């Protein structure tokens, strides 16, 4: 079992930045794909970004590419999402998720992930 806790959400102005953190406990996540998803009110949960377990290849949805950066620190069992140039449409609850170990499937699909955090609210004002 992997317990994950997100932090770093809050209120930001358009053009501002926030850094989300997700700390995992229970087992090492070094061999897990780690993902960030978000869900706005009335919307389905959508893929934001993921980072592989192997050579830390990163993946982004088109709407955040170039603005968001995912990274991981396996020594700290933590994954980060640096969010720059925030837009009001980035407003959502952000969730970190893990799948593995040694996962090689469709990391864009939330149904593939085994473990989820409780979510952290990000609100961007215009």
PAZA-61036 format. One record per atom (N, C-alpha, C, O): atom name; y, x, z; residue in three letters. Coordinates in steps of 0.05 Angstrom, whole numbers. Layout:
BEGIN
site name=CA&north=Y&east=X&up=Z&resn=Ala .
...
//
This chain:
BEGIN
site name=N&north=-24&east=17&up=0&resn=Unk .
site name=CA&north=0&east=0&up=0&resn=Unk .
site name=C&north=25&east=18&up=0&resn=Unk .
site name=O&north=26&east=38&up=14&resn=Unk .
site name=N&north=44&east=10&up=-16&resn=Unk .
site name=CA&north=70&east=24&up=-17&resn=Unk .
site name=C&north=92&east=5&up=-9&resn=Unk .
site name=O&north=95&east=-16&up=-21&resn=Unk .
site name=N&north=107&east=13&up=11&resn=Unk .
site name=CA&north=130&east=-3&up=20&resn=Unk .
site name=C&north=155&east=11&up=8&resn=Unk .
site name=O&north=158&east=35&up=11&resn=Unk .
site name=N&north=172&east=-5&up=-4&resn=Unk .
site name=CA&north=196&east=6&up=-16&resn=Unk .
site name=C&north=221&east=-9&up=-7&resn=Unk .
site name=O&north=221&east=-34&up=-5&resn=Unk .
site name=N&north=241&east=6&up=0&resn=Unk .
site name=CA&north=266&east=-5&up=10&resn=Unk .
site name=C&north=289&east=5&up=-6&resn=Unk .
site name=O&north=294&east=29&up=-7&resn=Unk .
site name=N&north=304&east=-14&up=-18&resn=Unk .
site name=CA&north=327&east=-7&up=-33&resn=Unk .
site name=C&north=352&east=-7&up=-16&resn=Unk .
site name=O&north=353&east=-20&up=5&resn=Unk .
site name=N&north=372&east=9&up=-24&resn=Unk .
site name=CA&north=398&east=9&up=-11&resn=Unk .
site name=C&north=419&east=18&up=-31&resn=Unk .
site name=O&north=412&east=28&up=-53&resn=Unk .
site name=N&north=444&east=14&up=-24&resn=Unk .
site name=CA&north=465&east=23&up=-41&resn=Unk .
site name=C&north=480&east=2&up=-57&resn=Unk .
site name=O&north=500&east=7&up=-70&resn=Unk .
site name=N&north=469&east=-22&up=-55&resn=Unk .
site name=CA&north=483&east=-44&up=-69&resn=Unk .
site name=C&north=509&east=-51&up=-56&resn=Unk .
site name=O&north=515&east=-41&up=-34&resn=Unk .
site name=N&north=524&east=-69&up=-68&resn=Unk .
site name=CA&north=550&east=-77&up=-57&resn=Unk .
site name=C&north=568&east=-88&up=-78&resn=Unk .
site name=O&north=559&east=-96&up=-100&resn=Unk .
site name=N&north=594&east=-87&up=-72&resn=Unk .
site name=CA&north=614&east=-98&up=-90&resn=Unk .
site name=C&north=629&east=-75&up=-102&resn=Unk .
site name=O&north=637&east=-56&up=-89&resn=Unk .
site name=N&north=632&east=-76&up=-129&resn=Unk .
site name=CA&north=647&east=-56&up=-143&resn=Unk .
site name=C&north=665&east=-70&up=-164&resn=Unk .
site name=O&north=660&east=-92&up=-172&resn=Unk .
site name=N&north=686&east=-56&up=-171&resn=Unk .
site name=CA&north=703&east=-66&up=-192&resn=Unk .
site name=C&north=693&east=-57&up=-219&resn=Unk .
site name=O&north=678&east=-37&up=-221&resn=Unk .
site name=N&north=700&east=-72&up=-239&resn=Unk .
site name=CA&north=692&east=-64&up=-267&resn=Unk .
site name=C&north=702&east=-36&up=-272&resn=Unk .
site name=O&north=725&east=-29&up=-266&resn=Unk .
site name=N&north=685&east=-20&up=-283&resn=Unk .
site name=CA&north=692&east=8&up=-288&resn=Unk .
site name=C&north=684&east=27&up=-266&resn=Unk .
site name=O&north=685&east=51&up=-268&resn=Unk .
site name=N&north=676&east=15&up=-243&resn=Unk .
site name=CA&north=669&east=31&up=-220&resn=Unk .
site name=C&north=640&east=40&up=-221&resn=Unk .
site name=O&north=626&east=37&up=-241&resn=Unk .
site name=N&north=630&east=50&up=-198&resn=Unk .
site name=CA&north=603&east=62&up=-197&resn=Unk .
site name=C&north=590&east=55&up=-171&resn=Unk .
site name=O&north=603&east=51&up=-150&resn=Unk .
site name=N&north=564&east=53&up=-172&resn=Unk .
site name=CA&north=547&east=50&up=-148&resn=Unk .
site name=C&north=522&east=67&up=-152&resn=Unk .
site name=O&north=514&east=72&up=-175&resn=Unk .
site name=N&north=510&east=75&up=-130&resn=Unk .
site name=CA&north=485&east=90&up=-132&resn=Unk .
site name=C&north=465&east=76&up=-115&resn=Unk .
site name=O&north=468&east=74&up=-91&resn=Unk .
site name=N&north=444&east=67&up=-127&resn=Unk .
site name=CA&north=422&east=54&up=-113&resn=Unk .
site name=C&north=401&east=74&up=-106&resn=Unk .
site name=O&north=395&east=93&up=-122&resn=Unk .
site name=N&north=389&east=71&up=-83&resn=Unk .
site name=CA&north=367&east=87&up=-75&resn=Unk .
site name=C&north=343&east=70&up=-68&resn=Unk .
site name=O&north=346&east=47&up=-59&resn=Unk .
site name=N&north=319&east=80&up=-72&resn=Unk .
site name=CA&north=295&east=66&up=-65&resn=Unk .
site name=C&north=276&east=86&up=-51&resn=Unk .
site name=O&north=266&east=105&up=-64&resn=Unk .
site name=N&north=271&east=82&up=-26&resn=Unk .
site name=CA&north=254&east=100&up=-11&resn=Unk .
site name=C&north=227&east=87&up=-8&resn=Unk .
site name=O&north=225&east=64&up=1&resn=Unk .
site name=N&north=206&east=102&up=-15&resn=Unk .
site name=CA&north=179&east=91&up=-13&resn=Unk .
site name=C&north=165&east=104&up=11&resn=Unk .
site name=O&north=170&east=126&up=18&resn=Unk .
site name=N&north=147&east=88&up=22&resn=Unk .
site name=CA&north=131&east=98&up=45&resn=Unk .
site name=C&north=103&east=87&up=42&resn=Unk .
site name=O&north=98&east=67&up=28&resn=Unk .
site name=N&north=84&east=100&up=55&resn=Unk .
site name=CA&north=56&east=91&up=53&resn=Unk .
site name=C&north=39&east=110&up=37&resn=Unk .
site name=O&north=16&east=114&up=44&resn=Unk .
site name=N&north=50&east=120&up=16&resn=Unk .
site name=CA&north=36&east=140&up=0&resn=Unk .
site name=C&north=56&east=154&up=-18&resn=Unk .
site name=O&north=78&east=143&up=-22&resn=Unk .
site name=N&north=49&east=177&up=-28&resn=Unk .
site name=CA&north=68&east=191&up=-46&resn=Unk .
site name=C&north=70&east=176&up=-72&resn=Unk .
site name=O&north=51&east=165&up=-83&resn=Unk .
site name=N&north=95&east=175&up=-83&resn=Unk .
site name=CA&north=100&east=162&up=-109&resn=Unk .
site name=C&north=101&east=182&up=-131&resn=Unk .
site name=O&north=108&east=175&up=-154&resn=Unk .
site name=N&north=94&east=207&up=-126&resn=Unk .
site name=CA&north=97&east=228&up=-146&resn=Unk .
site name=C&north=82&east=221&up=-172&resn=Unk .
site name=O&north=90&east=229&up=-193&resn=Unk .
site name=N&north=60&east=207&up=-169&resn=Unk .
site name=CA&north=43&east=200&up=-193&resn=Unk .
site name=C&north=47&east=171&up=-202&resn=Unk .
site name=O&north=30&east=161&up=-216&resn=Unk .
site name=N&north=68&east=159&up=-194&resn=Unk .
site name=CA&north=74&east=131&up=-201&resn=Unk .
site name=C&north=97&east=130&up=-220&resn=Unk .
site name=O&north=117&east=145&up=-218&resn=Unk .
site name=N&north=96&east=111&up=-239&resn=Unk .
site name=CA&north=119&east=104&up=-254&resn=Unk .
site name=C&north=137&east=87&up=-236&resn=Unk .
site name=O&north=128&east=69&up=-222&resn=Unk .
site name=N&north=162&east=94&up=-235&resn=Unk .
site name=CA&north=182&east=79&up=-219&resn=Unk .
site name=C&north=201&east=65&up=-237&resn=Unk .
site name=O&north=212&east=76&up=-256&resn=Unk .
site name=N&north=206&east=40&up=-231&resn=Unk .
site name=CA&north=224&east=24&up=-247&resn=Unk .
site name=C&north=246&east=10&up=-231&resn=Unk .
site name=O&north=243&east=6&up=-207&resn=Unk .
site name=N&north=267&east=3&up=-245&resn=Unk .
site name=CA&north=288&east=-14&up=-234&resn=Unk .
site name=C&north=290&east=-39&up=-252&resn=Unk .
site name=O&north=291&east=-37&up=-276&resn=Unk .
site name=N&north=290&east=-61&up=-239&resn=Unk .
site name=CA&north=294&east=-87&up=-252&resn=Unk .
site name=C&north=317&east=-101&up=-239&resn=Unk .
site name=O&north=326&east=-94&up=-218&resn=Unk .
site name=N&north=327&east=-122&up=-253&resn=Unk .
site name=CA&north=348&east=-138&up=-241&resn=Unk .
site name=C&north=345&east=-167&up=-248&resn=Unk .
site name=O&north=332&east=-174&up=-268&resn=Unk .
site name=N&north=356&east=-184&up=-231&resn=Unk .
site name=CA&north=354&east=-212&up=-236&resn=Unk .
site name=C&north=380&east=-226&up=-228&resn=Unk .
site name=O&north=389&east=-224&up=-205&resn=Unk .
site name=N&north=393&east=-238&up=-247&resn=Unk .
site name=CA&north=417&east=-253&up=-243&resn=Unk .
site name=C&north=410&east=-282&up=-237&resn=Unk .
site name=O&north=388&east=-291&up=-244&resn=Unk .
site name=N&north=428&east=-297&up=-224&resn=Unk .
site name=CA&north=422&east=-325&up=-218&resn=Unk .
site name=C&north=415&east=-341&up=-243&resn=Unk .
site name=O&north=430&east=-340&up=-263&resn=Unk .
site name=N&north=393&east=-355&up=-242&resn=Unk .
site name=CA&north=385&east=-371&up=-264&resn=Unk .
site name=C&north=372&east=-356&up=-287&resn=Unk .
site name=O&north=366&east=-368&up=-308&resn=Unk .
site name=N&north=369&east=-330&up=-284&resn=Unk .
site name=CA&north=357&east=-314&up=-305&resn=Unk .
site name=C&north=330&east=-303&up=-296&resn=Unk .
site name=O&north=324&east=-303&up=-273&resn=Unk .
site name=N&north=315&east=-294&up=-316&resn=Unk .
site name=CA&north=290&east=-281&up=-310&resn=Unk .
site name=C&north=295&east=-252&up=-302&resn=Unk .
site name=O&north=316&east=-240&up=-308&resn=Unk .
site name=N&north=276&east=-241&up=-287&resn=Unk .
site name=CA&north=278&east=-213&up=-280&resn=Unk .
site name=C&north=276&east=-196&up=-305&resn=Unk .
site name=O&north=258&east=-200&up=-321&resn=Unk .
site name=N&north=294&east=-177&up=-308&resn=Unk .
site name=CA&north=294&east=-161&up=-332&resn=Unk .
site name=C&north=292&east=-131&up=-326&resn=Unk .
site name=O&north=301&east=-122&up=-305&resn=Unk .
site name=N&north=280&east=-116&up=-344&resn=Unk .
site name=CA&north=278&east=-87&up=-342&resn=Unk .
site name=C&north=305&east=-74&up=-345&resn=Unk .
site name=O&north=321&east=-82&up=-361&resn=Unk .
site name=N&north=310&east=-55&up=-327&resn=Unk .
site name=CA&north=335&east=-39&up=-329&resn=Unk .
site name=C&north=328&east=-10&up=-337&resn=Unk .
site name=O&north=340&east=0&up=-356&resn=Unk .
site name=N&north=310&east=2&up=-322&resn=Unk .
site name=CA&north=305&east=31&up=-327&resn=Unk .
site name=C&north=278&east=38&up=-313&resn=Unk .
site name=O&north=269&east=24&up=-295&resn=Unk .
site name=N&north=266&east=59&up=-323&resn=Unk .
site name=CA&north=242&east=70&up=-311&resn=Unk .
site name=C&north=240&east=100&up=-315&resn=Unk .
site name=O&north=253&east=111&up=-333&resn=Unk .
site name=N&north=224&east=112&up=-298&resn=Unk .
site name=CA&north=220&east=141&up=-300&resn=Unk .
site name=C&north=191&east=146&up=-297&resn=Unk .
site name=O&north=178&east=136&up=-279&resn=Unk .
site name=N&north=180&east=163&up=-315&resn=Unk .
site name=CA&north=151&east=168&up=-315&resn=Unk .
site name=C&north=143&east=186&up=-292&resn=Unk .
site name=O&north=160&east=198&up=-279&resn=Unk .
site name=N&north=117&east=187&up=-288&resn=Unk .
site name=CA&north=106&east=204&up=-267&resn=Unk .
site name=C&north=101&east=233&up=-277&resn=Unk .
site name=O&north=99&east=251&up=-261&resn=Unk .
site name=N&north=99&east=237&up=-303&resn=Unk .
site name=CA&north=90&east=262&up=-314&resn=Unk .
site name=C&north=113&east=282&up=-317&resn=Unk .
site name=O&north=116&east=300&up=-300&resn=Unk .
site name=N&north=129&east=280&up=-337&resn=Unk .
site name=CA&north=151&east=299&up=-342&resn=Unk .
site name=C&north=178&east=285&up=-337&resn=Unk .
site name=O&north=198&east=294&up=-347&resn=Unk .
site name=N&north=177&east=263&up=-321&resn=Unk .
site name=CA&north=201&east=248&up=-315&resn=Unk .
site name=C&north=216&east=239&up=-339&resn=Unk .
site name=O&north=241&east=241&up=-340&resn=Unk .
site name=N&north=202&east=230&up=-359&resn=Unk .
site name=CA&north=215&east=217&up=-382&resn=Unk .
site name=C&north=229&east=192&up=-372&resn=Unk .
site name=O&north=218&east=177&up=-355&resn=Unk .
site name=N&north=252&east=186&up=-382&resn=Unk .
site name=CA&north=268&east=163&up=-373&resn=Unk .
site name=C&north=270&east=142&up=-396&resn=Unk .
site name=O&north=270&east=149&up=-419&resn=Unk .
site name=N&north=273&east=118&up=-387&resn=Unk .
site name=CA&north=274&east=95&up=-405&resn=Unk .
site name=C&north=296&east=76&up=-395&resn=Unk .
site name=O&north=300&east=73&up=-371&resn=Unk .
site name=N&north=311&east=64&up=-414&resn=Unk .
site name=CA&north=333&east=47&up=-408&resn=Unk .
site name=C&north=333&east=23&up=-426&resn=Unk .
site name=O&north=326&east=25&up=-450&resn=Unk .
site name=N&north=342&east=0&up=-416&resn=Unk .
site name=CA&north=348&east=-22&up=-433&resn=Unk .
site name=C&north=374&east=-16&up=-448&resn=Unk .
site name=O&north=391&east=-1&up=-437&resn=Unk .
site name=N&north=378&east=-27&up=-471&resn=Unk .
site name=CA&north=401&east=-19&up=-488&resn=Unk .
site name=C&north=428&east=-24&up=-474&resn=Unk .
site name=O&north=447&east=-9&up=-477&resn=Unk .
site name=N&north=429&east=-45&up=-458&resn=Unk .
site name=CA&north=455&east=-53&up=-446&resn=Unk .
site name=C&north=465&east=-33&up=-425&resn=Unk .
site name=O&north=488&east=-34&up=-417&resn=Unk .
site name=N&north=447&east=-16&up=-415&resn=Unk .
site name=CA&north=456&east=3&up=-394&resn=Unk .
site name=C&north=454&east=32&up=-403&resn=Unk .
site name=O&north=463&east=50&up=-389&resn=Unk .
site name=N&north=442&east=37&up=-426&resn=Unk .
site name=CA&north=439&east=65&up=-435&resn=Unk .
site name=C&north=466&east=78&up=-439&resn=Unk .
site name=O&north=484&east=66&up=-451&resn=Unk .
site name=N&north=468&east=102&up=-428&resn=Unk .
site name=CA&north=494&east=116&up=-429&resn=Unk .
site name=C&north=512&east=110&up=-405&resn=Unk .
site name=O&north=531&east=125&up=-400&resn=Unk .
site name=N&north=505&east=90&up=-389&resn=Unk .
site name=CA&north=521&east=83&up=-365&resn=Unk .
site name=C&north=505&east=88&up=-340&resn=Unk .
site name=O&north=516&east=96&up=-319&resn=Unk .
site name=N&north=479&east=82&up=-341&resn=Unk .
site name=CA&north=461&east=85&up=-317&resn=Unk .
site name=C&north=444&east=109&up=-321&resn=Unk .
site name=O&north=436&east=117&up=-343&resn=Unk .
site name=N&north=437&east=122&up=-298&resn=Unk .
site name=CA&north=419&east=145&up=-298&resn=Unk .
site name=C&north=398&east=142&up=-276&resn=Unk .
site name=O&north=405&east=138&up=-253&resn=Unk .
site name=N&north=373&east=142&up=-284&resn=Unk .
site name=CA&north=351&east=141&up=-265&resn=Unk .
site name=C&north=342&east=169&up=-259&resn=Unk .
site name=O&north=341&east=186&up=-277&resn=Unk .
site name=N&north=334&east=174&up=-234&resn=Unk .
site name=CA&north=323&east=200&up=-226&resn=Unk .
site name=C&north=305&east=196&up=-203&resn=Unk .
site name=O&north=304&east=175&up=-190&resn=Unk .
site name=N&north=289&east=217&up=-198&resn=Unk .
site name=CA&north=271&east=215&up=-175&resn=Unk .
site name=C&north=270&east=242&up=-160&resn=Unk .
site name=O&north=274&east=263&up=-172&resn=Unk .
site name=N&north=265&east=240&up=-134&resn=Unk .
site name=CA&north=261&east=263&up=-118&resn=Unk .
site name=C&north=234&east=259&up=-104&resn=Unk .
site name=O&north=233&east=245&up=-83&resn=Unk .
site name=N&north=213&east=271&up=-115&resn=Unk .
site name=CA&north=187&east=266&up=-104&resn=Unk .
site name=C&north=183&east=277&up=-76&resn=Unk .
site name=O&north=168&east=267&up=-60&resn=Unk .
site name=N&north=198&east=298&up=-69&resn=Unk .
site name=CA&north=196&east=309&up=-42&resn=Unk .
site name=C&north=207&east=290&up=-22&resn=Unk .
site name=O&north=198&east=290&up=2&resn=Unk .
site name=N&north=225&east=273&up=-30&resn=Unk .
site name=CA&north=236&east=252&up=-12&resn=Unk .
site name=C&north=224&east=225&up=-17&resn=Unk .
site name=O&north=232&east=205&up=-4&resn=Unk .
site name=N&north=205&east=223&up=-36&resn=Unk .
site name=CA&north=192&east=198&up=-42&resn=Unk .
site name=C&north=213&east=176&up=-49&resn=Unk .
site name=O&north=211&east=153&up=-40&resn=Unk .
site name=N&north=233&east=185&up=-65&resn=Unk .
site name=CA&north=256&east=168&up=-70&resn=Unk .
site name=C&north=263&east=168&up=-100&resn=Unk .
site name=O&north=260&east=188&up=-114&resn=Unk .
site name=N&north=271&east=145&up=-109&resn=Unk .
site name=CA&north=281&east=142&up=-136&resn=Unk .
site name=C&north=310&east=131&up=-134&resn=Unk .
site name=O&north=316&east=115&up=-117&resn=Unk .
site name=N&north=327&east=139&up=-153&resn=Unk .
site name=CA&north=355&east=132&up=-153&resn=Unk .
site name=C&north=363&east=118&up=-179&resn=Unk .
site name=O&north=350&east=122&up=-200&resn=Unk .
site name=N&north=383&east=103&up=-178&resn=Unk .
site name=CA&north=396&east=92&up=-202&resn=Unk .
site name=C&north=426&east=95&up=-199&resn=Unk .
site name=O&north=439&east=80&up=-183&resn=Unk .
site name=N&north=437&east=114&up=-213&resn=Unk .
site name=CA&north=466&east=118&up=-214&resn=Unk .
site name=C&north=477&east=100&up=-235&resn=Unk .
site name=O&north=470&east=101&up=-258&resn=Unk .
site name=N&north=495&east=83&up=-226&resn=Unk .
site name=CA&north=507&east=62&up=-244&resn=Unk .
site name=C&north=537&east=68&up=-247&resn=Unk .
site name=O&north=552&east=65&up=-228&resn=Unk .
site name=N&north=545&east=76&up=-271&resn=Unk .
site name=CA&north=573&east=82&up=-277&resn=Unk .
site name=C&north=584&east=62&up=-296&resn=Unk .
site name=O&north=569&east=47&up=-309&resn=Unk .
site name=N&north=610&east=61&up=-299&resn=Unk .
site name=CA&north=623&east=43&up=-318&resn=Unk .
site name=C&north=612&east=15&up=-315&resn=Unk .
site name=O&north=605&east=2&up=-335&resn=Unk .
site name=N&north=611&east=6&up=-291&resn=Unk .
site name=CA&north=599&east=-21&up=-286&resn=Unk .
site name=C&north=615&east=-43&up=-299&resn=Unk .
site name=O&north=639&east=-42&up=-303&resn=Unk .
site name=N&north=600&east=-63&up=-307&resn=Unk .
site name=CA&north=611&east=-87&up=-320&resn=Unk .
site name=C&north=604&east=-112&up=-304&resn=Unk .
site name=O&north=584&east=-112&up=-290&resn=Unk .
site name=N&north=620&east=-133&up=-306&resn=Unk .
site name=CA&north=613&east=-157&up=-291&resn=Unk .
site name=C&north=585&east=-168&up=-298&resn=Unk .
site name=O&north=572&east=-180&up=-281&resn=Unk .
site name=N&north=576&east=-163&up=-322&resn=Unk .
site name=CA&north=549&east=-172&up=-330&resn=Unk .
site name=C&north=527&east=-156&up=-318&resn=Unk .
site name=O&north=503&east=-163&up=-321&resn=Unk .
site name=N&north=534&east=-135&up=-303&resn=Unk .
site name=CA&north=514&east=-120&up=-288&resn=Unk .
site name=C&north=508&east=-133&up=-261&resn=Unk .
site name=O&north=490&east=-125&up=-246&resn=Unk .
site name=N&north=523&east=-154&up=-254&resn=Unk .
site name=CA&north=519&east=-168&up=-229&resn=Unk .
site name=C&north=491&east=-180&up=-228&resn=Unk .
site name=O&north=483&east=-196&up=-245&resn=Unk .
site name=N&north=476&east=-173&up=-207&resn=Unk .
site name=CA&north=449&east=-183&up=-204&resn=Unk .
site name=C&north=437&east=-172&up=-178&resn=Unk .
site name=O&north=449&east=-155&up=-165&resn=Unk .
site name=N&north=414&east=-182&up=-171&resn=Unk .
site name=CA&north=398&east=-168&up=-150&resn=Unk .
site name=C&north=381&east=-148&up=-164&resn=Unk .
site name=O&north=367&east=-153&up=-184&resn=Unk .
site name=N&north=382&east=-123&up=-154&resn=Unk .
site name=CA&north=367&east=-101&up=-166&resn=Unk .
site name=C&north=343&east=-95&up=-149&resn=Unk .
site name=O&north=344&east=-93&up=-124&resn=Unk .
site name=N&north=320&east=-92&up=-162&resn=Unk .
site name=CA&north=295&east=-86&up=-149&resn=Unk .
site name=C&north=283&east=-60&up=-159&resn=Unk .
site name=O&north=284&east=-55&up=-183&resn=Unk .
site name=N&north=272&east=-44&up=-141&resn=Unk .
site name=CA&north=256&east=-22&up=-150&resn=Unk .
site name=C&north=227&east=-30&up=-149&resn=Unk .
site name=O&north=219&east=-48&up=-134&resn=Unk .
site name=N&north=211&east=-17&up=-166&resn=Unk .
site name=CA&north=183&east=-24&up=-168&resn=Unk .
site name=C&north=167&east=0&up=-175&resn=Unk .
site name=O&north=177&east=20&up=-186&resn=Unk .
site name=N&north=141&east=-1&up=-169&resn=Unk .
site name=CA&north=123&east=22&up=-174&resn=Unk .
site name=C&north=97&east=13&up=-186&resn=Unk .
site name=O&north=87&east=-9&up=-179&resn=Unk .
site name=N&north=87&east=28&up=-204&resn=Unk .
site name=CA&north=60&east=23&up=-215&resn=Unk .
site name=C&north=46&east=50&up=-219&resn=Unk .
site name=O&north=58&east=70&up=-227&resn=Unk .
site name=N&north=21&east=50&up=-212&resn=Unk .
site name=CA&north=6&east=75&up=-215&resn=Unk .
site name=C&north=-19&east=75&up=-199&resn=Unk .
site name=O&north=-28&east=53&up=-191&resn=Unk .
site name=N&north=-31&east=98&up=-194&resn=Unk .
site name=CA&north=-22&east=124&up=-204&resn=Unk .
site name=C&north=-30&east=129&up=-233&resn=Unk .
site name=O&north=-49&east=118&up=-243&resn=Unk .
site name=N&north=-15&east=147&up=-246&resn=Unk .
site name=CA&north=-21&east=156&up=-273&resn=Unk .
site name=C&north=-20&east=133&up=-293&resn=Unk .
site name=O&north=-36&east=133&up=-312&resn=Unk .
site name=N&north=-2&east=115&up=-290&resn=Unk .
site name=CA&north=0&east=91&up=-307&resn=Unk .
site name=C&north=10&east=100&up=-335&resn=Unk .
site name=O&north=28&east=116&up=-337&resn=Unk .
site name=N&north=-2&east=87&up=-355&resn=Unk .
site name=CA&north=5&east=93&up=-383&resn=Unk .
site name=C&north=10&east=68&up=-399&resn=Unk .
site name=O&north=8&east=69&up=-424&resn=Unk .
site name=N&north=15&east=46&up=-387&resn=Unk .
site name=CA&north=18&east=20&up=-401&resn=Unk .
site name=C&north=47&east=14&up=-408&resn=Unk .
site name=O&north=63&east=31&up=-412&resn=Unk .
site name=N&north=52&east=-12&up=-408&resn=Unk .
site name=CA&north=78&east=-22&up=-416&resn=Unk .
site name=C&north=97&east=-23&up=-392&resn=Unk .
site name=O&north=97&east=-42&up=-376&resn=Unk .
site name=N&north=112&east=-2&up=-388&resn=Unk .
site name=CA&north=129&east=0&up=-364&resn=Unk .
site name=C&north=153&east=-18&up=-366&resn=Unk .
site name=O&north=169&east=-19&up=-346&resn=Unk .
site name=N&north=157&east=-31&up=-388&resn=Unk .
site name=CA&north=180&east=-50&up=-390&resn=Unk .
site name=C&north=173&east=-78&up=-379&resn=Unk .
site name=O&north=190&east=-94&up=-375&resn=Unk .
site name=N&north=147&east=-82&up=-374&resn=Unk .
site name=CA&north=138&east=-109&up=-366&resn=Unk .
site name=C&north=136&east=-110&up=-335&resn=Unk .
site name=O&north=120&east=-95&up=-323&resn=Unk .
site name=N&north=152&east=-127&up=-322&resn=Unk .
site name=CA&north=151&east=-129&up=-293&resn=Unk .
site name=C&north=124&east=-137&up=-282&resn=Unk .
site name=O&north=117&east=-131&up=-260&resn=Unk .
site name=N&north=108&east=-151&up=-298&resn=Unk .
site name=CA&north=82&east=-160&up=-289&resn=Unk .
site name=C&north=62&east=-136&up=-285&resn=Unk .
site name=O&north=42&east=-139&up=-272&resn=Unk .
site name=N&north=69&east=-114&up=-297&resn=Unk .
site name=CA&north=52&east=-90&up=-294&resn=Unk .
site name=C&north=55&east=-76&up=-268&resn=Unk .
site name=O&north=37&east=-60&up=-260&resn=Unk .
site name=N&north=77&east=-81&up=-253&resn=Unk .
site name=CA&north=83&east=-66&up=-229&resn=Unk .
site name=C&north=69&east=-77&up=-205&resn=Unk .
site name=O&north=66&east=-101&up=-201&resn=Unk .
site name=N&north=59&east=-58&up=-189&resn=Unk .
site name=CA&north=43&east=-66&up=-165&resn=Unk .
site name=C&north=59&east=-70&up=-140&resn=Unk .
site name=O&north=53&east=-87&up=-124&resn=Unk .
site name=N&north=81&east=-55&up=-137&resn=Unk .
site name=CA&north=96&east=-56&up=-112&resn=Unk .
site name=C&north=125&east=-60&up=-118&resn=Unk .
site name=O&north=136&east=-49&up=-138&resn=Unk .
site name=N&north=138&east=-75&up=-101&resn=Unk .
site name=CA&north=166&east=-83&up=-104&resn=Unk .
site name=C&north=182&east=-80&up=-78&resn=Unk .
site name=O&north=171&east=-85&up=-56&resn=Unk .
site name=N&north=207&east=-72&up=-81&resn=Unk .
site name=CA&north=225&east=-73&up=-58&resn=Unk .
site name=C&north=235&east=-101&up=-55&resn=Unk .
site name=O&north=229&east=-120&up=-70&resn=Unk .
site name=N&north=252&east=-105&up=-34&resn=Unk .
site name=CA&north=262&east=-131&up=-28&resn=Unk .
site name=C&north=287&east=-138&up=-44&resn=Unk .
site name=O&north=296&east=-161&up=-44&resn=Unk .
site name=N&north=299&east=-119&up=-57&resn=Unk .
site name=CA&north=322&east=-123&up=-74&resn=Unk .
site name=C&north=348&east=-117&up=-59&resn=Unk .
site name=O&north=350&east=-119&up=-35&resn=Unk .
site name=N&north=368&east=-109&up=-75&resn=Unk .
site name=CA&north=395&east=-104&up=-64&resn=Unk .
site name=C&north=415&east=-116&up=-84&resn=Unk .
site name=O&north=413&east=-113&up=-108&resn=Unk .
site name=N&north=435&east=-130&up=-72&resn=Unk .
site name=CA&north=454&east=-145&up=-89&resn=Unk .
site name=C&north=475&east=-125&up=-100&resn=Unk .
site name=O&north=486&east=-109&up=-85&resn=Unk .
site name=N&north=480&east=-127&up=-125&resn=Unk .
site name=CA&north=503&east=-113&up=-138&resn=Unk .
site name=C&north=521&east=-134&up=-150&resn=Unk .
site name=O&north=513&east=-150&up=-166&resn=Unk .
site name=N&north=546&east=-133&up=-142&resn=Unk .
site name=CA&north=566&east=-152&up=-153&resn=Unk .
site name=C&north=589&east=-136&up=-164&resn=Unk .
site name=O&north=601&east=-119&up=-151&resn=Unk .
site name=N&north=595&east=-141&up=-190&resn=Unk .
site name=CA&north=617&east=-127&up=-203&resn=Unk .
site name=C&north=639&east=-147&up=-210&resn=Unk .
site name=O&north=634&east=-166&up=-224&resn=Unk .
site name=N&north=662&east=-142&up=-200&resn=Unk .
site name=CA&north=685&east=-160&up=-204&resn=Unk .
site name=C&north=701&east=-150&up=-228&resn=Unk .
site name=O&north=703&east=-126&up=-233&resn=Unk .
site name=N&north=713&east=-169&up=-242&resn=Unk .
site name=CA&north=729&east=-162&up=-265&resn=Unk .
site name=C&north=758&east=-156&up=-258&resn=Unk .
site name=O&north=774&east=-150&up=-275&resn=Unk .
//
